[in-house]
Amino acid sequence: MAGVSSRTTHLVAVLMGGPSAEREVSLSSGRECAAALRVAGFEVVEVDAGPDLSERLRDLEPDCVFNALHGRFGEDGCVQGLLEWLRIPYTHSGVLASALAMDKARAKAAYTAADLPVVTSILAPKSEVMARHVLPAPYVVKPNNEGSSVGVYIVQDGAMAPPQLSADMPDVVMVETYAPGRELTVTVMHDRALCVTEILTEGWYDYAAKYTVGGSRHVLPAVIPDDITAACLDYARRAHDALGCQGLSRTDFRWDESRGLAGLILLETNTQPGMTPTSLSPEQAAHVGITFPELCRWIVEDASCAR
């Protein structure tokens, strides 16, 4: 894959914001990455992605796009397709991998084909999910194509009534068996799994816990048995490959320690991990000796078309 470097790249456009439910997180990621890229020696322009994005990029004529968008439109293959059409080298995964990873049901099918452990899940009409328990409790209800724990409902064991979902939930939702246990995550850079982080929170690792300072505590490397560490690293690399990811990705797990290795479940893979001050991937990179400007430089130097 032909990449770019600060010696040949004069202008990096950092895409941020956008119209998804994760807009504010993306703005934070974009600001952090833009600052780091300037430290790394790149000329940078910050672009809040809107309906005029193609015109703005044509006017700017950047040598590379750093995609700091999160959620729909920026992480699901849409922007990637636009950048392919404009022939502007861009970071992170390409059209197919981005679309596949954002669609939780299809991503799980890819994991299953790669012999990776996942929980039972179905897609069901929102109306049916609110009318009856479509899976035995405990189970989780969430959109099939959002990230950052947006719109997640947990139905506890013994719940008498099904969940009443908010009006902004899609007409068809994913329902999956609840995976108990400890929250673990692994970042992959190309073909290198960095380390395992355990995420500790007072309750569910939801949107607020992810992006509020003090909302969660990260333990890295995670204090877990060596075989679980090895499995997490292996599964994260295999998930990255199964989806066809490029550049950086992060895969999340749940581990029920009472069941040993059989209790390790792969939840999902994020093709554009958060890059905010509370985010996990920059923290893992720092743990293995990669500074934030170095990480952002590497991501830009890995950029290309036809990803």
BAFI-3210 file (N, C-alpha, C; in Angstrom, 3 decimals, decimal comma, padded with zeros to 6 digits):
// residues 307
n [1|2|3|4|5|6|7|8|9|10|11|12|13|14|15|16|17|18|19|20|21|22|23|24|25|26|27|28|29|30|31|32|33|34|35|36|37|38|39|40|41|42|43|44|45|46|47|48|49|50|51|52|53|54|55|56|57|58|59|60|61|62|63|64|65|66|67|68|69|70|71|72|73|74|75|76|77|78|79|80|81|82|83|84|85|86|87|88|89|90|91|92|93|94|95|96|97|98|99|100|101|102|103|104|105|106|107|108|109|110|111|112|113|114|115|116|117|118|119|120|121|122|123|124|125|126|127|128|129|130|131|132|133|134|135|136|137|138|139|140|141|142|143|144|145|146|147|148|149|150|151|152|153|154|155|156|157|158|159|160|161|162|163|164|165|166|167|168|169|170|171|172|173|174|175|176|177|178|179|180|181|182|183|184|185|186|187|188|189|190|191|192|193|194|195|196|197|198|199|200|201|202|203|204|205|206|207|208|209|210|211|212|213|214|215|216|217|218|219|220|221|222|223|224|225|226|227|228|229|230|231|232|233|234|235|236|237|238|239|240|241|242|243|244|245|246|247|248|249|250|251|252|253|254|255|256|257|258|259|260|261|262|263|264|265|266|267|268|269|270|271|272|273|274|275|276|277|278|279|280|281|282|283|284|285|286|287|288|289|290|291|292|293|294|295|296|297|298|299|300|301|302|303|304|305|306|307]
n.u [000,845|000,694|001,848|001,865|003,897|005,237|007,165|006,373|003,753|001,888|-000,439|-002,832|-006,130|-008,241|-010,994|-013,922|-016,526|-019,433|-022,702|-023,571|-024,734|-022,565|-021,262|-020,118|-018,082|-016,487|-015,674|-014,020|-012,066|-011,058|-009,951|-007,900|-006,310|-005,605|-004,017|-001,928|-000,890|000,140|002,222|003,712|004,689|003,116|001,173|-002,019|-005,550|-008,680|-011,737|-015,110|-017,344|-019,880|-022,875|-021,645|-019,224|-017,749|-017,305|-015,792|-013,493|-012,560|-011,901|-009,909|-007,952|-006,418|-003,493|-003,906|-006,461|-007,293|-009,319|-011,350|-013,938|-016,800|-019,162|-022,264|-022,210|-019,568|-018,094|-019,030|-018,561|-019,551|-018,276|-015,792|-016,265|-016,760|-014,238|-012,704|-013,825|-013,032|-010,366|-008,546|-006,062|-006,725|-007,245|-007,457|-009,939|-011,206|-013,943|-015,538|-014,751|-015,347|-018,141|-018,948|-018,048|-019,563|-022,130|-023,576|-024,715|-023,806|-021,072|-020,797|-021,379|-019,111|-017,184|-017,984|-017,527|-014,794|-014,239|-014,453|-015,436|-018,780|-021,854|-025,263|-027,487|-030,115|-031,866|-034,615|-037,954|-038,586|-041,094|-041,925|-039,987|-040,639|-043,048|-042,820|-040,623|-038,066|-035,821|-034,532|-034,219|-031,164|-030,749|-029,549|-030,468|-029,928|-029,066|-028,419|-026,431|-024,867|-022,338|-020,227|-021,785|-024,293|-027,730|-028,257|-029,910|-030,327|-031,770|-032,646|-032,137|-035,068|-036,746|-039,969|-041,387|-040,976|-038,464|-039,129|-038,538|-036,810|-038,047|-036,240|-034,886|-034,047|-036,279|-035,773|-033,942|-030,988|-030,938|-029,352|-027,909|-027,038|-023,711|-021,971|-019,445|-015,981|-014,807|-012,923|-010,396|-008,696|-006,309|-005,414|-002,742|-002,330|-000,951|-000,338|-001,147|-001,663|-001,944|-003,768|-006,454|-008,244|-011,453|-012,883|-015,864|-018,529|-021,001|-022,757|-020,690|-021,216|-022,078|-021,536|-019,732|-017,617|-016,695|-016,593|-014,485|-013,087|-015,193|-014,691|-012,241|-009,076|-007,186|-004,069|-001,304|-004,079|-004,922|-004,952|-005,166|-002,421|-003,199|-005,641|-004,955|-003,337|-005,266|-007,063|-005,414|-004,864|-007,473|-008,277|-006,526|-007,330|-010,022|-009,732|-008,544|-010,553|-012,630|-011,418|-010,012|-008,021|-005,113|-005,761|-007,581|-009,991|-010,906|-013,496|-014,202|-015,961|-015,329|-016,059|-014,810|-015,281|-015,657|-013,327|-011,327|-013,471|-015,292|-014,699|-015,777|-016,240|-017,212|-017,477|-015,918|-014,227|-013,662|-012,651|-011,277|-011,886|-010,152|-009,870|-009,124|-009,816|-009,721|-009,130|-007,338|-005,131|-004,034|-003,226|-001,298|000,586|001,367|002,916|005,022|004,593|004,128|001,440|001,565|003,292|001,706|-000,439|001,019|001,857|-000,636|-001,366|000,762|000,154|-001,970|-004,043|-005,561|-007,980|-008,433]
n.v [-001,189|002,119|004,769|007,976|010,766|013,185|014,501|014,480|015,175|018,014|019,142|018,178|017,284|017,244|015,463|015,998|016,138|016,258|014,701|012,677|010,758|010,817|013,211|015,225|013,822|013,217|015,799|016,398|014,350|015,091|017,660|017,016|015,295|016,988|018,903|017,240|016,344|018,709|019,136|016,951|017,827|018,319|020,266|021,421|021,380|021,882|020,296|020,526|018,174|018,481|018,865|020,049|018,835|017,554|019,675|021,404|019,885|019,656|022,323|022,746|020,879|018,773|016,826|014,556|012,934|012,891|010,878|011,619|011,229|009,849|007,205|007,011|007,724|008,837|006,667|004,416|003,705|005,598|008,240|007,244|006,177|008,552|009,760|007,922|008,326|010,958|010,547|011,014|010,281|008,522|007,886|005,063|002,418|001,042|001,297|-001,124|-002,574|-000,668|-000,338|-002,949|-003,397|-001,499|-002,451|-004,374|-006,976|-008,156|-007,957|-009,713|-012,087|-012,287|-012,580|-015,044|-016,728|-016,628|-018,109|-016,878|-015,992|-015,188|-013,808|-015,090|-013,524|-011,520|-009,808|-007,692|-006,375|-003,151|-002,686|-005,251|-005,967|-004,263|-005,304|-007,905|-010,271|-011,032|-012,568|-014,735|-013,194|-012,338|-009,703|-007,596|-004,634|-002,788|-000,283|-001,458|-000,246|001,794|003,365|003,682|002,968|004,067|004,401|001,999|-000,604|-002,466|-005,399|-006,808|-009,953|-011,621|-009,535|-008,259|-006,863|-006,068|-003,900|-000,377|001,363|004,304|007,011|007,646|005,362|002,917|001,293|-001,406|-003,390|-004,613|-007,480|-009,068|-011,763|-011,104|-010,546|-011,374|-010,097|-008,984|-005,934|-005,660|-004,522|-004,167|-002,594|-002,513|-001,952|-001,944|-004,850|-005,362|-006,083|-004,103|-003,987|-005,253|-003,651|-003,211|-002,040|-000,175|000,619|002,255|001,376|000,459|000,567|003,131|005,822|008,209|007,279|006,605|009,030|011,069|012,759|010,893|009,150|006,505|003,994|002,984|000,087|-000,893|-002,820|-005,114|-006,868|-009,937|-013,509|-015,057|-016,622|-015,551|-012,932|-013,497|-014,639|-012,486|-010,648|-012,175|-012,668|-010,022|-009,251|-011,117|-010,423|-007,856|-008,585|-010,274|-008,542|-006,990|-004,705|-001,677|000,199|001,600|-000,117|-001,049|-003,575|-004,830|-006,662|-009,001|-010,679|-013,454|-014,466|-016,724|-018,768|-019,215|-019,447|-020,019|-018,136|-015,787|-013,301|-011,810|-008,567|-006,216|-004,461|-001,440|000,685|003,219|004,272|006,231|009,319|011,021|012,880|010,993|008,565|005,139|003,926|005,781|005,751|003,085|002,993|004,815|003,322|001,313|002,781|004,654|007,877|010,331|012,237|010,689|008,442|009,594|010,531|008,065|007,019|008,823|008,408|005,890|006,237|005,919|005,462|003,097|001,207]
n.w [000,000|-000,980|000,865|002,577|003,651|006,010|004,621|001,994|002,071|002,107|003,044|005,354|005,679|008,350|008,988|010,816|013,369|011,719|010,939|012,688|015,597|017,195|017,045|018,819|020,121|017,926|017,175|019,341|019,074|016,553|017,024|018,840|017,258|015,126|016,433|017,308|014,876|013,848|015,633|014,819|012,441|010,190|007,882|008,618|008,193|009,672|009,168|009,381|008,738|006,434|004,361|002,178|001,801|-000,308|-002,095|-000,502|-000,075|-002,683|-003,125|-001,184|-001,852|-000,443|000,450|001,821|003,739|007,074|008,752|011,223|011,890|013,573|013,916|012,012|008,492|008,547|009,353|008,237|005,629|003,864|003,692|003,040|000,491|-000,905|-000,732|-002,135|-004,648|-005,122|-005,187|-003,082|-000,834|002,212|005,736|008,040|007,776|004,633|002,213|002,182|004,547|006,498|006,223|006,781|009,446|010,826|010,575|012,754|012,752|010,347|010,782|012,931|011,626|010,031|012,049|013,117|010,938|010,968|013,152|015,655|018,995|019,717|021,081|021,034|018,774|017,320|014,674|015,040|014,662|015,980|017,154|017,856|019,722|021,787|022,488|023,437|025,112|023,081|023,240|025,800|028,986|030,737|028,327|025,623|023,948|021,027|018,508|015,187|013,780|015,007|017,078|020,053|022,276|021,864|022,366|023,879|025,542|028,471|029,441|032,328|034,048|034,991|034,450|034,100|032,124|028,631|027,073|026,714|024,011|022,890|020,814|018,826|018,212|015,700|013,266|013,069|015,255|016,983|019,005|021,583|023,466|026,785|027,740|030,471|032,757|032,816|031,321|028,470|026,163|022,999|020,983|017,552|015,416|012,181|011,799|014,380|017,616|020,395|023,373|026,246|027,715|030,734|031,497|033,970|035,592|037,413|036,684|033,762|030,840|029,327|027,009|028,432|030,382|028,756|027,677|029,546|031,732|034,294|034,229|033,815|034,678|033,570|033,287|032,427|031,471|031,413|034,387|034,146|033,475|031,665|029,453|028,752|028,101|025,835|024,165|023,775|022,366|020,089|019,083|018,545|016,474|014,553|014,210|013,116|010,676|009,631|009,063|007,206|007,902|007,848|008,814|011,912|014,464|017,006|019,212|021,224|024,230|026,383|029,421|031,243|034,036|035,568|033,838|032,511|029,546|027,889|028,621|027,316|025,198|022,063|021,358|019,548|016,764|016,384|013,800|013,634|016,129|019,100|019,680|021,775|024,870|026,821|025,586|024,557|022,677|022,060|024,620|024,921|022,892|023,921|026,129|024,978|024,108|022,068|021,204|021,197|018,994|017,372|016,898|015,444|013,260|012,173|011,402|009,369|007,562|006,768|005,126|002,178|-001,092|-002,377|-000,250]
ca.u [000,000|001,489|001,456|002,334|004,710|005,297|008,095|005,692|002,401|001,917|-001,677|-003,714|-007,458|-008,793|-012,456|-014,417|-017,902|-020,382|-024,098|-023,972|-024,989|-021,269|-020,645|-019,293|-016,876|-015,674|-015,038|-012,922|-011,018|-010,455|-009,097|-006,704|-005,474|-005,064|-002,919|-000,820|-000,287|000,967|003,457|004,463|005,287|002,203|000,256|-003,317|-006,774|-009,771|-012,929|-016,344|-017,965|-021,288|-023,366|-020,770|-017,889|-017,001|-016,861|-014,714|-012,270|-012,048|-011,283|-008,705|-006,991|-005,457|-002,705|-004,368|-007,533|-007,308|-010,740|-011,647|-015,383|-017,275|-020,570|-022,806|-021,743|-018,122|-017,425|-019,794|-018,258|-020,054|-017,191|-014,731|-016,614|-016,539|-012,796|-012,252|-014,273|-012,197|-008,978|-007,748|-005,653|-007,392|-006,791|-008,328|-010,401|-011,833|-015,398|-016,174|-014,505|-016,075|-019,560|-019,127|-017,868|-020,638|-023,326|-023,218|-025,123|-022,891|-019,762|-020,832|-021,288|-017,702|-016,482|-018,331|-016,819|-013,387|-014,195|-014,292|-016,584|-019,774|-023,098|-026,441|-028,154|-031,069|-032,456|-036,059|-038,661|-038,679|-042,423|-041,978|-039,110|-041,363|-044,270|-042,538|-039,214|-037,735|-034,793|-034,594|-033,408|-030,832|-030,339|-029,222|-031,067|-029,165|-029,126|-027,503|-025,411|-024,306|-021,232|-020,086|-022,867|-025,450|-029,002|-028,158|-030,831|-030,041|-032,948|-032,071|-032,760|-036,250|-037,569|-041,326|-041,853|-039,942|-038,048|-039,824|-037,439|-037,040|-038,571|-035,168|-034,339|-034,499|-037,423|-035,239|-032,843|-030,310|-031,155|-028,335|-027,752|-026,122|-022,442|-021,493|-018,011|-015,093|-014,736|-011,549|-010,296|-007,373|-006,078|-004,549|-002,116|-002,008|-000,978|000,224|-002,057|-000,814|-002,029|-005,140|-006,899|-009,507|-012,205|-013,638|-016,860|-019,487|-022,133|-022,566|-019,725|-022,053|-021,512|-020,988|-018,557|-016,532|-016,195|-016,526|-013,286|-013,439|-016,333|-014,209|-010,822|-008,455|-006,053|-003,305|-002,016|-005,098|-004,423|-005,711|-004,248|-001,667|-003,911|-006,705|-004,253|-002,946|-006,469|-007,553|-004,533|-005,077|-008,820|-008,344|-005,863|-008,155|-011,208|-009,222|-008,367|-011,818|-013,425|-010,642|-009,632|-006,712|-004,707|-006,046|-008,903|-010,033|-011,910|-013,954|-014,529|-016,401|-014,739|-016,609|-013,650|-015,692|-015,689|-012,032|-011,258|-014,806|-016,060|-014,242|-016,705|-015,933|-018,402|-017,483|-014,680|-014,372|-012,673|-012,082|-011,346|-011,821|-008,824|-010,093|-008,260|-010,187|-009,847|-008,347|-006,267|-003,921|-003,482|-002,506|-000,103|001,556|001,863|003,965|006,088|004,255|003,491|000,261|001,971|003,828|000,564|-001,133|001,902|001,775|-001,942|-001,305|001,696|-000,494|-003,134|-004,007|-006,834|-008,157|-008,169]
ca.v [000,000|003,339|005,718|009,345|011,165|014,635|015,069|014,614|015,661|019,415|019,536|017,118|017,733|016,409|015,468|015,912|016,609|015,495|014,708|011,474|010,881|010,933|014,454|015,916|013,017|013,403|017,120|016,272|013,552|015,870|018,719|016,392|014,786|018,128|019,459|016,287|016,332|019,913|018,829|015,979|018,493|018,437|021,396|020,813|022,172|021,143|020,384|020,006|017,540|018,791|018,527|020,615|018,273|017,304|020,964|021,926|019,116|020,058|023,646|022,636|019,985|018,229|015,676|013,413|013,170|012,140|010,705|011,578|011,124|008,662|006,911|006,906|008,602|008,965|005,431|003,294|003,548|006,711|009,188|006,501|006,137|009,893|009,993|007,105|009,006|012,151|010,072|011,628|009,274|008,720|007,016|004,032|001,363|001,412|001,293|-002,382|-002,885|000,302|-000,689|-004,250|-003,264|-000,701|-003,290|-005,348|-008,329|-008,677|-008,116|-010,963|-013,187|-012,390|-013,156|-016,464|-017,411|-016,684|-018,920|-016,002|-016,227|-014,123|-014,253|-015,205|-012,249|-011,485|-008,521|-007,785|-005,091|-002,397|-002,877|-006,585|-005,944|-003,580|-006,036|-009,145|-010,647|-011,827|-013,491|-014,857|-012,225|-010,961|-009,451|-006,207|-004,102|-001,637|-000,119|-002,334|000,496|002,941|003,005|004,414|002,607|004,923|003,718|000,636|-000,955|-003,750|-006,006|-007,651|-011,234|-011,477|-008,383|-008,671|-006,206|-005,773|-002,495|000,622|002,023|005,715|007,264|007,759|004,054|002,517|000,384|-002,743|-003,283|-005,858|-008,007|-010,094|-012,296|-010,304|-011,198|-010,839|-010,182|-007,826|-005,214|-005,653|-003,987|-004,273|-001,807|-003,105|-001,073|-002,766|-006,250|-005,420|-005,855|-003,343|-004,544|-005,418|-002,735|-003,471|-000,815|-000,287|001,669|001,978|000,677|000,126|001,405|003,805|006,987|009,135|006,660|006,608|010,334|012,011|012,571|010,236|008,260|005,131|003,840|002,041|-000,659|-001,476|-003,952|-005,702|-007,903|-011,132|-014,619|-014,956|-017,210|-014,620|-011,864|-014,002|-014,819|-011,153|-010,113|-012,989|-012,415|-008,661|-009,286|-011,901|-009,616|-006,819|-009,209|-010,821|-007,434|-006,296|-003,376|-001,092|001,205|001,400|-000,574|-001,462|-004,609|-004,889|-007,997|-009,267|-011,925|-014,053|-015,207|-017,996|-019,778|-019,312|-019,003|-020,139|-016,959|-014,608|-013,029|-010,632|-007,732|-005,510|-003,804|-000,034|000,945|004,551|004,445|007,592|009,900|012,093|012,745|009,830|007,415|003,962|003,591|006,561|005,304|001,841|003,328|005,390|002,246|000,570|003,699|005,463|009,118|010,662|012,719|009,568|007,631|010,314|010,494|006,727|006,878|009,573|007,769|004,670|006,598|005,610|005,107|001,649|000,527]
ca.w [000,000|-001,048|001,893|002,452|004,791|006,197|003,637|000,708|002,303|002,509|003,705|005,836|006,094|009,407|008,970|012,185|013,535|010,928|011,388|013,420|017,029|017,871|016,556|019,809|020,314|016,735|017,255|020,302|018,425|015,477|017,575|019,404|016,172|014,387|017,232|017,304|013,538|013,715|016,372|014,025|011,292|009,062|007,748|008,912|008,193|010,304|008,327|009,961|007,573|006,214|003,020|001,153|002,023|-001,552|-002,631|000,347|-000,333|-004,002|-002,988|-000,360|-002,510|000,516|000,020|002,590|004,689|008,333|009,057|012,659|012,067|014,272|013,711|010,655|007,420|008,570|009,754|007,687|004,218|003,048|003,424|002,365|-000,922|-001,452|-000,857|-003,262|-005,879|-005,299|-005,266|-002,022|000,154|003,498|006,811|008,600|006,877|003,382|002,081|002,568|005,962|007,315|006,184|007,434|010,896|011,393|010,596|013,793|012,380|009,332|011,417|013,697|010,666|009,660|013,194|013,221|009,859|011,369|014,378|016,814|019,873|019,867|021,716|020,182|018,518|016,215|014,304|015,263|014,577|017,230|017,744|018,461|020,897|022,860|022,805|024,148|025,196|021,892|023,723|027,258|029,735|030,374|026,950|025,298|022,724|020,548|017,057|014,461|013,039|015,727|017,953|021,311|023,202|021,616|022,303|024,407|026,621|029,090|030,079|033,374|034,340|035,831|034,044|033,747|030,903|027,633|027,133|025,918|023,325|022,569|019,472|017,839|017,863|014,356|013,194|013,304|016,219|017,336|020,349|021,792|024,803|027,596|028,072|031,743|033,005|032,803|030,046|027,974|024,802|022,374|019,773|016,536|014,428|011,011|012,208|015,725|018,743|021,311|024,716|026,720|028,760|031,411|031,744|035,211|035,795|038,477|036,092|032,355|030,129|028,347|026,329|029,430|030,992|027,776|027,249|030,647|032,549|035,544|034,044|033,880|035,002|032,650|033,837|031,341|030,905|032,281|035,304|033,785|033,183|030,416|028,316|028,357|027,379|024,511|023,357|023,394|021,328|018,893|018,563|017,993|015,163|013,631|013,906|012,209|009,364|009,144|008,521|006,181|008,399|007,557|009,795|013,330|014,900|018,422|019,413|022,614|024,717|027,744|029,913|032,452|034,532|036,158|032,771|031,866|028,158|027,299|028,989|026,567|024,094|021,248|021,218|018,271|016,347|016,024|012,754|013,860|017,588|019,612|019,901|022,749|026,046|027,634|024,700|024,902|021,741|022,336|025,896|024,661|022,123|024,861|026,989|024,269|023,743|020,900|021,632|020,413|017,669|016,580|016,473|014,377|012,083|011,586|010,760|008,117|006,649|006,300|004,309|000,749|-001,698|-002,638|001,001]
c.u [000,886|000,977|002,002|003,179|004,724|006,237|007,407|004,281|002,450|000,679|-002,497|-005,029|-007,979|-010,312|-012,970|-015,863|-018,875|-021,757|-024,501|-024,241|-023,703|-020,521|-019,690|-018,001|-015,935|-014,974|-013,861|-011,765|-010,289|-009,527|-007,790|-005,756|-004,844|-003,877|-001,704|-000,122|000,555|002,287|004,345|004,997|004,394|001,500|-001,153|-004,427|-007,882|-011,054|-014,093|-017,192|-019,457|-021,685|-022,469|-019,369|-017,116|-016,480|-015,704|-013,409|-011,693|-011,352|-009,953|-007,583|-005,959|-004,694|-003,199|-005,530|-007,332|-008,760|-010,931|-013,152|-015,714|-018,751|-020,968|-022,300|-020,221|-017,387|-018,062|-019,588|-018,688|-018,947|-016,047|-014,994|-016,406|-015,055|-012,183|-012,608|-013,398|-010,717|-008,066|-007,352|-006,267|-006,973|-007,859|-008,843|-011,108|-013,345|-016,009|-015,988|-015,274|-017,554|-019,828|-019,044|-019,003|-021,950|-023,061|-023,575|-024,166|-021,476|-019,717|-020,763|-019,841|-016,884|-016,730|-017,609|-015,334|-013,184|-013,864|-015,562|-017,497|-021,010|-024,209|-027,097|-029,116|-031,374|-033,970|-036,700|-038,758|-040,013|-042,527|-041,147|-039,804|-042,610|-044,017|-041,034|-038,880|-036,570|-034,986|-033,708|-032,320|-030,400|-030,135|-029,921|-030,275|-029,360|-028,122|-026,336|-025,036|-023,157|-021,296|-021,225|-024,077|-026,701|-028,970|-029,116|-030,446|-031,292|-032,437|-032,829|-033,946|-037,135|-038,937|-041,754|-040,696|-039,581|-038,929|-038,770|-037,805|-037,446|-037,473|-034,459|-034,867|-035,634|-037,017|-034,005|-032,193|-030,642|-030,151|-028,293|-026,724|-024,880|-021,922|-019,971|-017,281|-014,962|-013,276|-011,530|-008,856|-007,347|-005,121|-004,055|-001,614|-002,065|-000,422|-000,861|-001,246|-000,803|-003,499|-005,401|-008,163|-010,152|-013,081|-014,583|-017,765|-020,690|-021,802|-021,570|-020,445|-021,339|-020,850|-019,725|-017,361|-015,886|-016,212|-015,272|-013,702|-014,599|-015,964|-012,734|-010,252|-007,236|-005,319|-001,840|-003,005|-004,488|-005,308|-004,714|-003,602|-002,438|-005,050|-006,093|-003,914|-004,158|-007,024|-006,723|-004,750|-006,435|-008,923|-007,686|-006,740|-009,444|-010,859|-009,124|-009,688|-012,698|-012,708|-010,198|-008,240|-006,385|-005,022|-007,450|-008,828|-011,189|-012,202|-014,431|-015,250|-015,793|-015,369|-015,535|-014,031|-015,689|-014,368|-012,070|-012,625|-015,674|-015,646|-015,092|-016,277|-017,231|-018,468|-016,125|-014,995|-013,280|-012,047|-012,173|-011,249|-010,387|-008,936|-009,155|-008,598|-010,195|-008,794|-007,162|-005,017|-003,237|-002,694|-001,227|000,979|002,176|002,986|005,014|005,841|003,526|002,294|000,626|002,539|002,712|-000,161|-000,292|001,787|000,462|-001,947|-000,386|001,152|-001,619|-002,937|-005,433|-006,854|-007,825|-009,142]
c.v [001,246|004,330|007,097|009,667|012,674|015,282|015,308|015,174|017,086|019,791|018,295|017,756|016,753|016,543|015,203|016,390|015,719|015,421|013,545|011,769|011,062|012,206|015,074|015,152|013,196|014,763|017,095|015,485|014,385|016,954|018,143|015,924|015,925|018,731|018,548|016,260|017,580|019,724|017,892|016,569|018,631|019,788|020,820|021,835|021,298|021,386|019,734|019,488|017,829|018,422|019,036|020,015|018,079|018,611|021,526|021,188|019,450|021,409|023,556|021,870|019,437|017,053|014,397|013,853|012,275|012,067|010,553|011,590|009,834|008,462|006,909|008,029|008,710|007,666|004,209|003,084|004,709|007,699|008,497|006,411|007,482|010,140|009,130|007,796|010,216|011,816|010,821|010,524|009,574|007,629|005,998|003,101|001,913|001,235|000,015|-002,689|-001,940|-000,039|-001,985|-004,131|-002,483|-001,477|-004,461|-006,780|-008,932|-008,845|-009,411|-012,178|-013,391|-012,984|-014,662|-017,279|-017,559|-017,436|-018,070|-016,072|-014,999|-014,699|-014,373|-013,841|-012,404|-010,032|-008,672|-006,415|-004,439|-002,639|-004,225|-006,639|-005,267|-004,344|-007,292|-009,359|-011,538|-012,774|-013,638|-013,800|-012,985|-010,842|-007,944|-005,839|-002,875|-001,473|-001,055|-001,577|001,819|002,432|003,771|004,179|003,538|004,053|002,284|000,463|-002,332|-004,228|-007,056|-008,973|-011,018|-010,309|-008,861|-008,111|-006,020|-004,289|-001,601|001,531|003,454|005,878|007,306|006,440|003,631|001,504|-001,071|-002,610|-004,652|-006,209|-009,141|-010,524|-011,465|-011,124|-010,610|-010,830|-008,865|-007,257|-005,095|-005,098|-004,042|-003,410|-002,551|-002,004|-001,952|-004,247|-006,444|-005,119|-005,265|-003,920|-004,700|-004,419|-003,287|-002,139|-001,024|000,903|001,281|001,196|000,278|001,089|002,098|005,028|007,939|008,569|006,701|007,981|011,409|011,720|012,013|009,273|006,800|005,148|002,739|001,402|-001,308|-001,641|-004,536|-006,810|-009,138|-012,250|-014,489|-015,528|-016,313|-013,425|-012,304|-014,150|-013,475|-010,577|-010,848|-012,695|-011,030|-008,603|-010,017|-011,165|-008,514|-007,385|-009,703|-009,747|-006,713|-004,917|-002,974|-000,083|000,762|000,828|-000,900|-002,438|-004,771|-006,293|-007,919|-010,605|-012,318|-014,964|-016,542|-019,120|-019,916|-018,805|-019,066|-018,920|-015,699|-014,451|-011,755|-009,849|-007,040|-004,878|-002,392|000,298|002,336|004,870|005,912|008,036|011,094|011,918|011,541|008,535|006,352|003,714|004,449|006,141|004,004|002,103|003,905|004,311|001,461|001,503|004,557|006,708|009,425|011,283|011,619|008,678|008,300|010,373|009,136|006,547|007,604|008,887|006,461|004,960|006,226|005,618|003,591|000,835|-000,623]
c.w [000,000|-000,026|001,612|003,673|004,892|005,197|002,302|000,857|002,839|003,320|004,062|006,251|007,139|009,376|010,372|012,229|012,795|011,575|012,285|014,888|017,825|017,466|017,574|020,090|019,136|016,739|018,213|019,704|017,370|015,983|018,116|018,298|015,366|015,131|017,192|015,945|013,297|014,452|015,552|012,721|010,074|009,064|007,811|008,751|008,777|009,517|009,056|008,803|007,507|004,800|001,893|001,196|000,725|-002,153|-001,806|000,086|-001,705|-003,925|-002,237|-001,058|-001,521|-000,078|000,696|003,475|005,897|008,768|010,560|012,908|012,807|013,950|012,249|009,753|007,392|008,803|009,093|006,197|003,350|002,691|002,700|000,862|-001,604|-001,685|-001,961|-004,581|-006,178|-005,436|-004,301|-001,047|001,519|004,473|007,221|007,503|005,646|003,400|002,654|004,046|006,878|007,371|006,944|008,948|011,532|011,461|011,539|013,410|011,358|009,881|012,217|012,787|010,224|010,803|013,288|012,149|010,166|012,675|015,603|017,665|020,003|020,563|020,667|019,997|017,352|015,878|014,407|015,105|015,962|017,928|018,440|019,735|022,073|023,302|023,632|024,240|024,001|022,154|025,225|027,923|030,518|028,914|026,759|023,998|022,309|019,045|016,386|013,858|013,704|016,594|019,252|022,292|023,073|021,558|022,780|025,582|027,152|029,816|031,054|033,515|035,292|035,468|033,571|032,390|029,923|027,676|026,267|025,294|022,944|021,107|018,424|017,560|016,494|014,408|013,416|014,185|016,419|018,781|020,537|023,251|025,564|027,944|029,379|031,797|032,910|031,393|029,636|026,556|024,323|021,122|018,845|015,607|013,287|011,386|013,613|016,760|019,888|022,721|025,073|027,840|029,396|031,753|032,972|035,342|036,955|037,951|034,677|031,707|028,967|027,776|027,320|030,070|030,054|027,632|028,321|031,464|033,909|035,432|034,072|034,248|034,127|033,317|032,674|031,741|031,916|033,139|035,123|033,491|031,806|029,227|027,839|027,620|025,968|023,601|022,898|022,248|019,998|018,272|017,929|016,618|014,142|013,255|012,908|010,788|008,784|008,510|007,383|006,598|007,928|008,644|011,202|013,525|016,382|018,600|020,894|022,966|026,054|028,161|031,241|033,031|035,157|035,130|032,045|030,441|027,476|027,604|028,270|025,312|023,375|021,024|019,861|018,016|015,878|015,009|012,853|015,349|017,977|019,879|020,844|023,936|026,932|026,823|024,967|023,969|021,921|023,632|025,719|023,867|023,037|025,743|026,312|023,674|022,527|021,373|020,735|019,062|016,788|016,063|015,315|013,103|011,386|010,828|009,411|007,106|006,086|005,306|002,839|000,208|-001,895|-001,399|001,223]
res [m|a|g|v|s|s|r|t|t|h|l|v|a|v|l|m|g|g|p|s|a|e|r|e|v|s|l|s|s|g|r|e|c|a|a|a|l|r|v|a|g|f|e|v|v|e|v|d|a|g|p|d|l|s|e|r|l|r|d|l|e|p|d|c|v|f|n|a|l|h|g|r|f|g|e|d|g|c|v|q|g|l|l|e|w|l|r|i|p|y|t|h|s|g|v|l|a|s|a|l|a|m|d|k|a|r|a|k|a|a|y|t|a|a|d|l|p|v|v|t|s|i|l|a|p|k|s|e|v|m|a|r|h|v|l|p|a|p|y|v|v|k|p|n|n|e|g|s|s|v|g|v|y|i|v|q|d|g|a|m|a|p|p|q|l|s|a|d|m|p|d|v|v|m|v|e|t|y|a|p|g|r|e|l|t|v|t|v|m|h|d|r|a|l|c|v|t|e|i|l|t|e|g|w|y|d|y|a|a|k|y|t|v|g|g|s|r|h|v|l|p|a|v|i|p|d|d|i|t|a|a|c|l|d|y|a|r|r|a|h|d|a|l|g|c|q|g|l|s|r|t|d|f|r|w|d|e|s|r|g|l|a|g|l|i|l|l|e|t|n|t|q|p|g|m|t|p|t|s|l|s|p|e|q|a|a|h|v|g|i|t|f|p|e|l|c|r|w|i|v|e|d|a|s|c|a|r]
***
